[in-house]
Amino acid sequence: MCALKERKGEHPYGDAGQLLLLVVFAIVWITDSFFWNATTFLSIYVPDFMRHIVLVVLVIMAVLLFLSSRVVIRGERPSGVVTDRAFRYVRHPMYLGAILGYLGAAFSSLSLASLALLVPIFIFYNYIASYEERLLEAKFGEKYKEYERQTGKWLPRIT
């Protein structure tokens, strides 16, 4: 019997999975980027200014997290479908912000080991996002389906 309790509207393993991925990524990225340099050999071929693009990615990540934080962090659980702020552009801005953070860190040192970890990280985030979307569809019905049609899951829709 599973003693894990599902939080309303979230995957039961969502938080634990995100924390585990963060720890694994941090260990791999720090170890490879600052100590072993086993897979960072490409960094000598990329000018430093190109890697400064990472700052832009990290700023976008911070903005996405800030604009979407009221839904989760500040405890303001809305009673309807949230379609303002960052949710206006993508359905999962907090998850996207986290993925961009991983991408920014991996790209800053061009650690191929870290970049390879982005694949399972994205798969996990996509899985929990899809799970949560099914819950939202069940809860809000056509209103959420309309929001899905108008808003990209990971990238803004150009209309």
Residue pairs with C-beta under 8 A, 6 or more apart in sequence:
2 12
4 12
4 13
5 12
6 12
7 14
7 15
9 132
9 135
9 136
9 139
10 128
10 132
11 17
11 127
11 128
11 131
11 132
13 128
14 128
14 131
14 132
17 124
17 128
18 98
18 124
18 125
21 117
21 120
21 121
21 124
24 117
25 102
25 105
25 114
25 117
25 121
28 111
28 113
28 114
28 117
29 105
29 106
29 109
29 111
29 113
29 114
32 38
32 39
32 40
32 109
32 111
32 113
32 114
33 40
33 108
33 109
33 111
33 114
34 109
38 113
39 111
39 112
39 113
39 114
40 109
40 110
40 111
40 112
42 110
42 112
43 51
43 109
43 110
46 110
51 107
51 108
51 110
53 107
54 104
54 105
54 107
54 108
57 100
57 103
57 104
57 107
58 100
58 101
58 104
60 97
60 100
61 97
61 98
61 100
61 101
61 104
62 97
63 86
63 97
64 86
64 90
64 93
64 94
64 96
64 97
64 100
65 93
65 94
65 97
65 98
67 85
67 86
67 93
68 85
68 86
68 87
68 93
68 94
68 97
69 94
70 76
70 85
71 77
71 78
71 82
71 87
71 94
72 94
80 140
80 143
81 136
81 140
81 143
81 144
81 147
83 147
83 151
85 93
86 93
87 93
87 151
88 151
89 151
89 152
89 156
90 96
90 151
90 152
90 153
90 154
90 155
90 156
91 129
91 133
91 147
91 148
91 151
91 152
91 153
92 125
92 129
92 132
92 153
92 154
95 125
95 128
95 129
96 154
98 125
99 118
99 121
99 122
99 125
102 114
102 117
102 118
102 121
103 118
105 114
106 114
106 115
106 117
106 118
107 115
126 154
129 153
133 144
133 148
133 153
136 144
137 144
137 145
137 148
150 157
150 159
151 157
